[in-house]
Amino acid sequence: MVKSIKPNQVDQNQTQTTKWRLTPGYLHPGCTDFESAHILLGRFLTDRTSANPLSEKELFASDGIFEWGHEKPLEKVINSRADLEFLLLHPNLLRKSITIIEPWSHVGINTLNEEVRASKNVAYIAQKVADMDSILFPVWSTGIIDPELVAGVISSSYAVVVEGGDPSVYDASTWTSPACPREDMFALVEKLLISRSPTSAPAIFICVGHQLAAQCHIRLIQRAVKEVLGTTSLERDSQSKALNSLQEVVERIATMGQTLQVKKRDGRKVADSWNDEHFAVTRNESKEVGERVLLPYQSPDAKAVGIPWELIHAHDVTSDAHEGVIDTTIQYEREISISMFHSDEVNEEAILFANWAYRSIHDAIVPYRHIIASSPLSWLIQLPDSVEILCSTAIEQEIVTECSATCINYKDFETKKIRRSFTCQFHPELLSDLRAIGYREAPDYSMLKADDGVRLFIRLLYAGMNE
């Protein structure tokens, strides 16, 4: 019989770092490293029928419980600054693990009235497929601690997964955990968005994570506008060419942001400008729960929807220039079914705007990057180059969520190489029953291999680790 326990029922003595495994890997201890994990992820994706190359060792505890902090392999939970500092003293633990950030104690309540703690599914899938350990950072109970320190530490892992949660990004009052108010989540996600470097982990933002990323794109662009316009001079910019170029660009961005409206298909005007709380994220026209088929994203008709043509054109260029994994998967594989579990959605207009703004800032920096690199504006170099909407979902042929996933692109100024992170409104880690592993029977390797959502999650991990 499968058993589960609530997060607050976990024996705290079992979450101490003294109980953490120091040898990576659980199914084959000491045999897991970046190369072997990457090979096993690739093997999983080659087909839907091949046998499990790993041990069939049980991942549930002997008492049938699969819960964070209860027993191995889910013993690694960051509950304090001391735990974070322990990781600094044992960097190999991070380098050979996935880091999972929980904004909330669960991602929602399913039809069986179960709180769905989807982070356990991420950990189970990674361990079962490639013997990749996971480290949980439950910020809803622990707090962010220190965004600068946290982002720097966790970015050395295989990947960072920001999970979903129950609160609404546009409503601060719904973030009721005193340990982690909404502003703290914004600070952490902003830091993650500008921490993607040649040596950092890819990030996968799921559901509320996807929505937080959207809001933080707008916040970062607003910060860029404010700081560039507030700068009076730059060293070694004797004729002010670099500053003038940047200021002209951000003035256009500010004008667009202050006038761009967001309208929904049901007739609601939810935002008059980028200063509105609902500009990036708002209530969806209808709640989406259950399996949906992913559809390729189609650019809107500028005249029909009233979105400025330059935003749509910039996105078309981004879409043509970059490969976003999910869009390619939809194009070349069979029909992709995934699990939706949300009431809010990211607004199409906000992502089209963010993509155009990022591209504009990036292009303005290119000829003057040697000046910007040694100035107080150097953080602009860490911004994404672009962000692409990859897919949509529909009910009875009517689009319900235009922006169901995005690819965040980072183009290196010198090598021109592209690094990517991903966001998705859907839950690729949840199977069709929308149950957390621990409440449901443990899926075997063949079941995971046949599931579209799991395959998509593994494909994002595989692609991100390539970079």
ABEGO torsion letter per residue (X at the ends): XBBBBBAAABBAAAABAAABBABBEAABBGABBAAAAAAAAAAAAABAABBBABBABBABBAAGBBBBGABOAAABBBABAAAAAAAAABAAAAAABBBBBBABABAEBBAAGBBBBAAAAAAAAAAAAAGBBBBBBBAAAAEAGBAAAAAAAAAABABBBBBBEABBAABAAABABAABBAAAAAAAAAAAAAABBAABBBBBBBEAAAAAAAAAAAAAAAAAAAAAAABABBBGBAAGAAAAAAAAAAAAAAAAAAABBBBBAAGBBABABAABAAAABBBBABBBBEBBBBBBBBBBBAAAAGBBAAAAAAAAAAAAABBAGAAAAAAABBBBBBBBBBABBBBAAAAAAAAAAAAAAAAAAAAAAAAAAABAAAAAAABBABBBBABBBBBGGBBABABABBBBBBBBAAAGBBBBBBBBABBAABBAAGBBBGABBBBBAAAAAABAAAAAAAAAAAAAAAX
